[in-house]
Amino acid sequence: MKDYNFLAGQIRDKKSYLCVGLDPDPLKMPGDFSRNDLPLYLFSKAIVELTHEFAVAFKINVAFFEAYGPSGWEQLAMTLSAIPKECLIILDAKRADIGNTSARYAQYYFEVLNADAVTLHPYMGLDSLDPFLCYAHKWSAILALTSNPGSADFQLQPMREGLFLYEKVIQTFAAHPNPHIMFVCGATHPEAFSSIRNLCPDRFLLVPGIGAQGGDLEEVIRRGRNDDGGLLINVSRGICYPDGDRPFDESVKELAFGYQRRMARVSFGS
């Protein structure tokens, strides 16, 4: 089971917090992939093979597969099978709904696809996430403070208790008995990570916003890590779509290695 101790061990072994985001876009990927009948799978598989030695997790953006209908869903399942067992598989689907609908989402992602984690939005209330949280051996990655500018519209609104809305979300779910709850907290808000860590000292944080969105990697690590690491730092475009004229394979691997080395210097002194 890929529990808290498993993830902490992978972070120590690899000296890395890296979560590689798989957002396969045929309009951006090299032509050798986009001209194939299975471009989403083959591109994602190549990224996995080039980066898995540096990565603790992979975050698959479901939308990039859904857009291609039945073929996309087939390629999504194939992509999951290409990820090594030592890496956490996160499906970025941002699901939640009431009653049986949530139960069916959970059944598909956790049982049919056998993903290790799925991203969830909490704004329909506790009961909308209960069907996911019933899977105590799976991870629920709950949106708290996201990396997009629109996060200020609702998540940063103050509440009567003196907390921002996103802090109320963290406080509520941090008290839940399920040990496999993590929170999505964007790297574009590095100043918030100290208070976030105070609210959930023993929970993992899934951190988007590094790379193309300009989040501060070192500041996030300094403020957001805990004694066991406690971070999964996602990089998608900053690894998967390199600039320049160098060979694709060489560039992707070098970028992933570069992020791992920066993480190791901050947390492990190496």
C-alpha positions as a printed NumPy array, in Angstrom:
array([[  0.   ,   0.   ,   0.   ],
       [  1.279,   3.458,  -0.916],
       [  0.681,   4.987,   2.49 ],
       [  2.266,   7.957,   4.283],
       [  5.396,   6.002,   5.223],
       [  5.778,   4.709,   1.675],
       [  5.741,   8.24 ,   0.28 ],
       [  8.103,   9.525,   2.96 ],
       [ 10.479,   6.669,   2.126],
       [ 10.414,   7.468,  -1.599],
       [ 11.23 ,  11.098,  -0.842],
       [ 14.21 ,  10.059,   1.278],
       [ 15.432,   7.471,  -1.214],
       [ 15.198,   9.728,  -4.253],
       [ 15.956,  12.98 ,  -2.4  ],
       [ 13.089,  14.432,  -4.344],
       [  9.593,  15.847,  -4.016],
       [  9.055,  15.781,  -7.754],
       [  5.622,  14.996,  -9.168],
       [  5.689,  15.072, -12.962],
       [  2.466,  16.294, -14.519],
       [  1.26 ,  14.48 , -17.62 ],
       [ -0.748,  16.896, -19.791],
       [ -0.394,  15.324, -23.252],
       [ -1.308,  17.89 , -25.902],
       [ -0.856,  16.754, -29.537],
       [ -0.541,  20.413, -30.566],
       [  2.588,  20.803, -28.409],
       [  4.26 ,  17.403, -28.454],
       [  6.903,  16.454, -31.05 ],
       [  5.513,  15.298, -34.355],
       [  6.673,  11.713, -33.947],
       [  4.09 ,  11.363, -31.187],
       [  1.255,  13.452, -32.595],
       [  1.226,  11.558, -35.898],
       [  0.711,   8.227, -34.121],
       [ -2.659,   6.567, -33.487],
       [ -2.002,   6.612, -29.712],
       [ -0.303,   9.984, -29.199],
       [ -1.493,  10.617, -25.642],
       [ -0.261,   7.263, -24.38 ],
       [  3.033,   7.176, -26.265],
       [  3.952,  10.719, -25.241],
       [  3.031,  10.092, -21.603],
       [  4.896,   6.775, -21.597],
       [  8.002,   8.479, -22.943],
       [  7.841,  11.154, -20.23 ],
       [  7.45 ,   8.475, -17.553],
       [ 10.411,   6.489, -18.841],
       [ 12.614,   9.595, -18.971],
       [ 11.722,  10.975, -15.549],
       [ 10.626,   8.204, -13.163],
       [ 14.045,   7.849, -11.519],
       [ 13.719,  11.455, -10.285],
       [  9.987,  11.451,  -9.526],
       [  8.017,  10.356,  -6.479],
       [  4.666,  10.744,  -8.258],
       [  2.953,  11.376, -11.569],
       [ -0.148,  13.559, -11.874],
       [ -2.259,  12.71 , -14.922],
       [ -4.56 ,  15.498, -16.105],
       [ -7.705,  13.605, -17.063],
       [ -9.041,  16.433, -19.257],
       [ -6.316,  15.903, -21.851],
       [ -7.589,  12.338, -22.307],
       [-11.328,  13.018, -21.974],
       [-11.131,  15.432, -24.912],
       [-10.505,  12.503, -27.257],
       [-13.506,  10.42 , -26.266],
       [-13.305,   6.604, -26.133],
       [ -9.767,   6.558, -27.515],
       [ -8.725,   9.01 , -24.827],
       [-10.154,   6.867, -22.042],
       [ -8.383,   3.827, -23.467],
       [ -5.098,   5.722, -23.593],
       [ -5.644,   6.943, -20.026],
       [ -5.821,   3.352, -18.769],
       [ -2.754,   2.458, -20.809],
       [ -0.85 ,   5.388, -19.334],
       [ -1.56 ,   4.261, -15.777],
       [ -0.122,   0.851, -16.605],
       [  3.136,   2.46 , -17.812],
       [  3.934,   4.092, -14.443],
       [  6.325,   2.157, -12.158],
       [  4.89 ,   0.796,  -8.942],
       [  7.194,   2.885,  -6.739],
       [  5.571,   6.108,  -8.006],
       [  2.25 ,   7.452,  -6.723],
       [ -0.359,   7.796,  -9.49 ],
       [ -2.561,  10.875,  -9.079],
       [ -5.513,  11.486, -11.368],
       [ -6.176,  15.194, -11.639],
       [ -9.92 ,  15.062, -12.215],
       [-11.252,  17.538,  -9.596],
       [-14.352,  15.487,  -8.915],
       [-17.074,  15.598,  -6.25 ],
       [-20.839,  15.328,  -6.323],
       [-23.684,  14.13 ,  -4.16 ],
       [-24.439,  10.561,  -3.144],
       [-24.344,   7.882,  -5.8  ],
       [-22.64 ,  10.118,  -8.349],
       [-19.557,  10.556,  -6.177],
       [-19.625,   6.856,  -5.378],
       [-19.465,   6.021,  -9.085],
       [-16.611,   8.459,  -9.671],
       [-14.717,   6.878,  -6.793],
       [-15.429,   3.377,  -8.069],
       [-14.089,   4.219, -11.521],
       [-10.912,   5.992, -10.448],
       [-10.002,   3.789,  -7.496],
       [-11.289,   0.367,  -8.57 ],
       [-11.448,   0.281, -12.36 ],
       [ -8.358,   2.404, -13.095],
       [ -6.702,   1.565,  -9.756],
       [ -5.273,   5.059,  -9.33 ],
       [ -3.603,   5.825,  -6.015],
       [ -5.091,   9.312,  -5.663],
       [ -7.602,  11.682,  -7.201],
       [ -8.015,  15.44 ,  -6.888],
       [-11.313,  16.582,  -5.363],
       [-13.107,  19.867,  -4.814],
       [-14.728,  20.335,  -1.387],
       [-17.263,  23.058,  -2.102],
       [-20.344,  20.827,  -2.14 ],
       [-19.606,  19.851,   1.458],
       [-18.383,  16.904,   3.465],
       [-20.955,  14.433,   2.209],
       [-19.862,  14.942,  -1.394],
       [-16.397,  13.558,  -0.555],
       [-17.451,  10.74 ,   1.779],
       [-17.544,   8.126,  -1.017],
       [-13.887,   8.87 ,  -1.797],
       [-12.812,   9.041,   1.831],
       [-14.301,   5.589,   2.418],
       [-11.344,   4.231,   0.452],
       [ -8.968,   4.53 ,   3.388],
       [ -6.059,   2.988,   1.445],
       [ -6.372,   5.549,  -1.372],
       [ -5.395,   9.217,  -1.353],
       [ -7.853,  12.104,  -1.629],
       [ -6.156,  15.312,  -2.792],
       [ -8.513,  18.099,  -1.732],
       [ -8.325,  21.536,  -3.315],
       [ -7.412,  24.178,  -0.763],
       [ -5.464,  27.152,  -2.176],
       [ -4.988,  26.727,  -5.906],
       [ -2.297,  28.308,  -8.087],
       [ -4.526,  30.245, -10.512],
       [ -5.26 ,  33.989, -10.126],
       [ -8.952,  33.242,  -9.609],
       [ -8.127,  31.51 ,  -6.327],
       [ -8.63 ,  34.918,  -4.723],
       [-12.293,  35.035,  -5.789],
       [-13.46 ,  32.526,  -3.153],
       [-10.581,  30.722,  -1.466],
       [ -9.097,  33.905,  -0.001],
       [-12.389,  35.263,   1.313],
       [-12.386,  35.739,   5.115],
       [-14.819,  33.821,   7.283],
       [-16.358,  34.716,  10.651],
       [-13.941,  32.414,  12.491],
       [-11.031,  34.604,  11.409],
       [ -9.876,  32.109,   8.8  ],
       [ -9.798,  32.346,   5.048],
       [-12.104,  29.896,   3.296],
       [ -9.194,  27.718,   2.152],
       [ -7.951,  27.551,   5.757],
       [-11.381,  26.4  ,   6.877],
       [-11.24 ,  23.631,   4.269],
       [ -7.827,  22.489,   5.53 ],
       [ -8.843,  22.703,   9.177],
       [-11.992,  20.653,   8.538],
       [-10.412,  17.83 ,   6.565],
       [ -7.175,  17.75 ,   8.568],
       [ -9.312,  16.544,  11.476],
       [-10.759,  13.677,   9.428],
       [ -9.679,  10.178,  10.555],
       [ -8.731,   9.091,   7.023],
       [ -4.889,   9.173,   7.057],
       [ -4.661,   9.558,   3.285],
       [ -5.939,  13.071,   2.817],
       [ -3.614,  15.589,   1.203],
       [ -4.231,  19.195,   0.212],
       [ -3.649,  20.984,  -3.091],
       [ -1.809,  24.224,  -2.332],
       [ -0.401,  26.357,  -5.14 ],
       [  3.234,  27.448,  -5.228],
       [  2.121,  30.879,  -6.398],
       [  1.175,  31.558,  -2.75 ],
       [  4.513,  30.825,  -0.995],
       [  3.692,  33.206,   1.861],
       [  0.762,  30.983,   2.857],
       [  2.723,  27.775,   3.331],
       [  3.8  ,  28.431,   6.91 ],
       [  0.214,  28.842,   8.086],
       [ -0.907,  25.917,   5.924],
       [  1.687,  23.688,   7.547],
       [  0.551,  24.811,  10.998],
       [ -3.007,  23.75 ,  10.147],
       [ -1.985,  20.316,   8.847],
       [  1.464,  19.403,  10.186],
       [  1.191,  15.719,   9.285],
       [ -0.535,  15.884,   5.918],
       [  0.994,  15.818,   2.454],
       [  0.657,  18.879,   0.236],
       [  0.314,  18.516,  -3.533],
       [  1.866,  21.684,  -4.935],
       [  1.163,  22.872,  -8.507],
       [  2.412,  26.177,  -9.878],
       [  6.152,  25.525, -10.214],
       [  7.714,  26.022, -13.627],
       [  5.524,  27.741, -16.214],
       [  3.386,  29.442, -13.521],
       [  6.428,  30.917, -11.794],
       [  6.13 ,  29.537,  -8.248],
       [  9.172,  29.765,  -5.975],
       [ 10.433,  26.205,  -5.502],
       [ 12.923,  26.85 ,  -2.721],
       [ 10.549,  29.041,  -0.702],
       [  7.784,  26.445,  -0.917],
       [ 10.13 ,  23.744,   0.356],
       [ 11.445,  25.85 ,   3.223],
       [  7.966,  26.828,   4.394],
       [  5.987,  23.728,   3.433],
       [  8.043,  20.649,   4.266],
       [  7.624,  18.656,   7.453],
       [  9.882,  16.116,   9.153],
       [  8.951,  13.425,   6.625],
       [  9.077,  15.667,   3.573],
       [  5.34 ,  16.073,   3.221],
       [  5.43 ,  17.62 ,  -0.257],
       [  4.644,  16.486,  -3.784],
       [  5.756,  19.337,  -6.035],
       [  4.22 ,  19.133,  -9.485],
       [  5.943,  20.295, -12.654],
       [  4.166,  19.746, -15.973],
       [  5.002,  22.088, -18.842],
       [  8.378,  22.937, -17.318],
       [  9.508,  19.352, -17.965],
       [  7.301,  17.891, -20.691],
       [  7.584,  20.681, -23.265],
       [ 11.207,  21.856, -23.323],
       [ 12.284,  24.888, -25.317],
       [ 15.23 ,  24.932, -27.698],
       [ 16.623,  22.699, -30.401],
       [ 18.193,  19.96 , -28.287],
       [ 16.847,  16.389, -28.626],
       [ 13.535,  15.918, -26.824],
       [ 14.625,  12.935, -24.722],
       [ 17.804,  14.632, -23.585],
       [ 16.028,  17.871, -22.67 ],
       [ 13.19 ,  16.225, -20.703],
       [ 15.55 ,  14.079, -18.663],
       [ 17.853,  16.999, -17.947],
       [ 14.957,  19.194, -16.809],
       [ 13.618,  16.522, -14.44 ],
       [ 17.092,  15.938, -13.055],
       [ 17.539,  19.687, -12.573],
       [ 14.404,  19.958, -10.456],
       [ 15.436,  16.933,  -8.391],
       [ 18.861,  18.445,  -7.752],
       [ 17.355,  21.747,  -6.609],
       [ 15.041,  19.879,  -4.231],
       [ 17.91 ,  17.794,  -2.88 ],
       [ 20.071,  20.858,  -2.208],
       [ 17.371,  22.588,  -0.172],
       [ 16.252,  19.592,   1.908],
       [ 19.13 ,  17.128,   1.892],
       [ 22.199,  19.298,   1.392],
       [ 23.328,  17.354,  -1.654]])
